[in-house]
Amino acid sequence: MTAITNDPVSSFSTPSLDSSFSSEDQSIQQLEQQIDTMIQQALQQSSSSMGQNAMAQNASGTLASYMNQNGIKSLDPDQLYQLANNPPAGTPPDVSAAASYMLQNPDVYKQIETHDVSGADGISGVGNFQWAAQGGLDSEPSPSTTDTMNSTTTQGAMMDAQSASGALSSYMSQNGISSLDPDQLYQLANNPPAGTPPDVSAAASYMLQNPDVYKQIETHDVSGADGISGVGNFQWAAQGGLDQMNSGSGSSSLLNLNPDLSVNMPDLNLQQPLSV
């Protein structure tokens, strides 16, 4: 009978290939998921850009036609504000809507008004609107996701009326500025002086994006939408003036508590005697 000797090779345990293959599969799956996510983001951004360009093209065509018909060579944010909020008699509603669109989308308006001349001075000639009305924005490169997140328009969308008013009123008081109008707001948002805090630019962008809110602020002291808002109006809004006006009461929104303490603090037993 032949003795069975131990095989030295078989006595060593071979490394498991399953674990290495498993980790590689997971890495591949993660990479595929990342690629799919990037593709979806690119498609969404492309779709959003196409929709935005279509609306911009429509609004530009409306404004270009109105300007040509009325012998208007150029428009600036002040004039757009007047067309949107206090238009001359007989102004078609679509023209007011187009002007409001440009105010609410300052990044789009900036692309249009800087088409012929670089530098955001806020003045757009009729030729720029005609160019955009013919699909000119479609040939412009879309802003990257990073640029979009860093734009004052995006940052402005993250603010509210009270915080934006506070930023602007503080900036105005610190720099001796007695009033602002849409032209100045546009400059602060898109071409601010050196050293202007980013939050001030974002606040200016917020006012442009929300002309109805700005109208409430600038007409607080004087009725009639002339577009000019004094520092006092912003100070009023920064102290919750809009909340009080819209609610029709003088109570602060910060102290909106029920006088019944048992409602505000249900765990508090008001019937229990206090121990001394």
C-alpha positions in Angstrom: 0.0 0.0 0.0 1.5 3.3 -1.1 1.6 6.0 1.5 -0.1 9.3 0.6 2.2 12.2 1.1 1.0 15.7 1.7 1.2 17.9 -1.4 3.1 21.0 -0.3 1.5 23.0 -3.0 -2.0 22.0 -2.1 -1.3 22.8 1.6 -1.2 26.5 0.7 -4.6 28.2 0.4 -4.9 29.9 -3.0 -6.1 33.5 -2.9 -9.8 34.0 -3.6 -10.4 35.5 -7.0 -14.0 36.2 -6.2 -13.2 39.1 -3.9 -10.9 40.8 -6.4 -13.5 40.4 -9.2 -16.2 41.7 -6.9 -14.3 44.9 -6.1 -13.6 45.4 -9.7 -17.2 45.0 -10.6 -18.2 47.5 -8.0 -15.7 50.0 -9.3 -17.1 49.5 -12.9 -20.6 49.9 -11.7 -19.8 53.1 -9.8 -18.0 54.5 -12.9 -21.0 53.6 -15.1 -23.3 55.3 -12.6 -21.2 58.5 -12.7 -21.2 58.5 -16.5 -24.9 58.0 -16.6 -25.4 60.9 -14.1 -23.1 63.2 -16.2 -25.1 62.3 -19.3 -28.4 63.1 -17.6 -27.1 66.4 -16.3 -25.8 67.3 -19.7 -29.2 66.4 -21.3 -31.1 68.4 -18.7 -28.9 71.4 -19.1 -29.2 71.2 -22.9 -33.0 70.9 -22.6 -33.2 73.8 -20.1 -30.9 75.9 -22.3 -33.1 75.2 -25.4 -36.3 76.2 -23.5 -34.6 79.3 -22.1 -33.4 80.3 -25.6 -36.9 79.8 -27.1 -38.4 82.2 -24.5 -35.6 84.7 -25.0 -36.1 84.5 -28.7 -39.8 85.2 -28.4 -39.3 88.1 -26.0 -36.5 89.6 -28.1 -38.7 89.5 -31.2 -41.5 91.2 -29.4 -39.2 94.0 -28.2 -37.5 94.4 -31.5 -40.8 94.8 -33.3 -42.0 97.3 -30.7 -38.8 99.3 -30.9 -38.8 99.5 -34.7 -42.5 100.5 -34.8 -41.9 103.3 -32.3 -38.5 104.5 -33.4 -36.7 103.4 -30.3 -33.0 102.7 -30.9 -32.0 101.2 -27.6 -33.4 100.1 -24.2 -31.8 100.0 -20.7 -33.0 98.4 -17.4 -34.8 101.7 -16.4 -36.8 101.7 -19.7 -37.5 97.9 -19.4 -38.8 98.5 -15.9 -41.1 101.3 -17.1 -42.4 99.1 -20.0 -43.0 96.3 -17.5 -44.6 98.2 -14.7 -45.7 101.6 -15.9 -46.0 101.3 -19.7 -47.3 104.1 -22.0 -50.9 104.0 -23.0 -51.6 101.5 -25.7 -48.5 99.3 -25.0 -49.4 95.7 -26.0 -49.4 93.3 -23.0 -46.9 91.1 -24.7 -44.4 94.0 -24.8 -44.7 94.5 -21.1 -44.3 90.7 -20.6 -41.2 90.7 -22.7 -39.7 93.6 -20.8 -40.5 91.8 -17.5 -38.8 88.6 -18.9 -35.6 90.5 -19.6 -35.6 91.9 -16.0 -36.2 88.5 -14.5 -33.4 86.9 -16.5 -30.5 89.4 -16.3 -28.0 86.7 -17.4 -30.0 86.3 -20.7 -30.3 90.1 -21.1 -26.6 90.4 -20.5 -25.8 88.0 -23.3 -28.1 90.1 -25.6 -26.9 93.5 -24.7 -23.2 92.6 -24.9 -23.5 90.9 -28.3 -22.3 94.0 -30.2 -20.1 95.6 -27.6 -18.3 93.8 -24.7 -18.9 95.2 -21.2 -22.2 95.1 -19.4 -23.3 98.7 -19.6 -27.0 97.7 -19.6 -27.8 99.4 -22.9 -29.1 97.1 -25.7 -29.6 98.4 -29.2 -32.5 97.2 -31.4 -29.9 95.2 -33.5 -29.1 93.0 -30.5 -32.8 92.1 -30.0 -33.1 91.4 -33.7 -30.1 89.1 -33.5 -31.6 87.2 -30.6 -35.0 87.1 -32.3 -33.3 85.3 -35.2 -31.9 82.6 -32.9 -28.6 84.2 -32.1 -28.5 82.9 -28.6 -28.6 79.3 -29.9 -25.1 79.7 -31.3 -23.8 81.1 -28.0 -22.0 78.7 -25.7 -24.1 77.5 -22.8 -22.7 78.5 -19.4 -21.1 75.6 -17.5 -22.6 74.2 -14.3 -19.9 75.8 -12.3 -20.4 79.2 -13.9 -24.2 78.9 -13.4 -23.8 78.1 -9.7 -21.4 81.1 -9.3 -23.5 83.6 -11.2 -25.2 86.4 -9.3 -28.5 85.3 -10.8 -28.2 81.9 -9.0 -27.0 83.5 -5.8 -29.8 86.1 -6.0 -32.3 83.3 -6.2 -31.1 82.0 -2.9 -31.9 85.3 -1.1 -35.3 86.7 0.0 -36.7 90.2 0.0 -35.7 91.0 3.5 -32.1 89.8 3.3 -31.6 91.4 -0.1 -33.0 94.7 1.2 -30.7 94.5 4.2 -27.6 94.0 2.1 -28.5 96.9 -0.2 -29.5 99.3 2.5 -26.3 98.6 4.4 -24.2 99.0 1.3 -26.0 102.3 0.4 -25.5 103.8 3.9 -21.9 102.8 4.0 -21.2 104.3 0.6 -23.4 107.4 0.8 -25.8 106.3 -1.9 -29.2 107.9 -1.4 -31.2 105.9 -4.0 -31.0 103.2 -6.6 -32.7 102.5 -9.9 -32.8 99.5 -12.2 -29.8 100.7 -14.2 -27.7 100.9 -11.0 -29.0 97.6 -9.8 -28.0 96.0 -13.1 -24.5 97.5 -12.8 -24.2 96.2 -9.2 -25.2 92.8 -10.3 -23.2 92.5 -13.5 -20.4 95.0 -13.5 -19.9 96.1 -9.9 -17.2 98.5 -8.6 -14.1 96.8 -7.3 -14.5 95.6 -3.8 -18.3 95.2 -3.9 -19.3 92.3 -1.7 -20.7 89.3 -3.6 -23.9 89.4 -1.4 -24.6 93.0 -2.6 -24.3 91.9 -6.2 -26.6 89.0 -5.4 -29.1 91.3 -3.7 -29.2 93.6 -6.7 -29.8 90.5 -8.9 -32.6 89.5 -6.6 -34.3 92.8 -7.1 -34.0 92.5 -10.9 -35.3 89.0 -10.9 -38.3 90.0 -8.7 -39.6 93.3 -10.2 -42.9 92.9 -8.3 -41.1 92.8 -5.0 -38.9 95.8 -6.0 -42.0 97.7 -7.1 -43.5 97.2 -3.7 -40.3 98.5 -2.1 -39.7 101.5 -4.4 -43.4 102.7 -4.2 -43.5 102.4 -0.4 -42.8 106.1 0.2 -44.2 107.5 -3.0 -46.9 106.0 -5.2 -46.2 105.6 -8.9 -43.6 103.1 -10.2 -40.7 105.5 -11.3 -38.2 102.8 -10.6 -36.2 104.9 -8.1 -35.9 103.5 -4.5 -34.4 105.5 -1.7 -32.3 103.9 1.0 -35.2 104.4 3.5 -37.4 102.0 1.4 -34.8 99.3 1.6 -34.3 99.9 5.3 -38.1 99.6 5.8 -38.1 96.3 3.8 -35.1 95.0 5.7 -37.0 95.4 9.0 -39.9 93.2 7.7 -42.0 96.0 6.2 -43.1 93.8 3.3 -44.3 91.1 5.7 -46.4 93.6 7.7 -47.8 95.2 4.5 -48.7 91.8 2.9 -50.2 90.4 6.1 -52.1 93.7 6.8 -51.0 93.8 10.4 -48.2 95.4 12.4 -47.1 92.1 14.0 -43.7 90.8 13.2 -43.4 87.5 11.3 -40.6 86.5 13.7 -43.0 86.5 16.7 -45.9 84.5 15.2 -46.6 82.6 18.4 -49.9 81.5 19.7 -50.7 83.4 23.0 -51.7 80.0 24.5 -48.4 78.6 25.8 -49.8 75.1 25.9 -50.1 75.2 22.1 -46.5 76.4 21.6 -45.1 74.0 24.2 -47.4 71.0 24.5 -45.2 69.2 26.9 -45.5 72.0 29.5 -48.1 71.1 32.2 -49.5 74.5 33.3 -51.6 72.8 36.0 -48.6 71.4 37.8 -47.7 73.5 40.9 -44.2 74.9 40.9 -41.9 73.4 43.6 -39.9 75.9 45.6 
